[in-house]
């Protein structure tokens, strides 16, 4: 599903764990059709994702918005993947709510090395983990020339300025869903690092103009 602000002819494709909560909050604040009161947006992150769900890219749907200003926000693939562990596993405790995982032999509270060493197994047993570690191309497509503008998460201030210019009104992009758990790639086991590098190969190829492979 394309996230569309009809009043301003803005279309956005979101990538999980790439500032999508923050961007959706900013768009919600300028969307006359939004169901969430503007004063309560920051406290209703779950509702943001219900109103503006992150869906897989479908070219025939994207083509319906050719007359819109179309953008996406990307993130360093490694940082995005590491945040799945720090946010979805550590903070939100998603693995504890996976029925299929409970029926398996895998622990629901793995340490970082075990989690990444068995990444594909967790991918298959937890729909939430799967959604957040799917390749970026699943959400934004394989051809980045279909976008009018691509922003890195490091450049959200530029995105805010560009939207402000388009709607002729000041906006800000709040920093939502910050992780308080710190995880370093350098601290992982050689096996975990190898799995991660293999998993992220296609993402670094797609985003090579913006991020260098680790």
C-alpha angles and dihedrals in degrees: 000000000000114000101230132183098199096189091062100027092239121150124190134183113203130212116205113250092016100106090282094143090053094047093046090052091053092048092046089056091060098037114103089196094056116125095204116086109245092234091058102042097105092053096049105060093144090055090050090061091048093052094041106027120192105239136175119273116264116183096208090056094044090052089062088070100053090122091054130085101256125200145155137195121228135192136202101277093227094051090046092052094044090052090058088067096041096044110024098033103030105030105026094032093216095164091065089063098052112108093192092052091054089057092052133075093246120107118247091216104047123171116242095265094051093044095053095038087057096035096132092050092053087045089060097044103044121052091195093054090045092053092052099046100043112121117274091243089067088066104032102025130241097279116069092184087080089076127081090210137008119199130194116222086247088064102054090124088062090050091051091050093049093049090047090054092049096051095033093233134095118260135175131206111224119218102239133172096026115178118233093191116091121212126175125205089214091062094059126100120262090249093052091049091051092052091049094049091051093047093050098046096101093045093054090048092052094045098036092123090061108029136031121228114257 
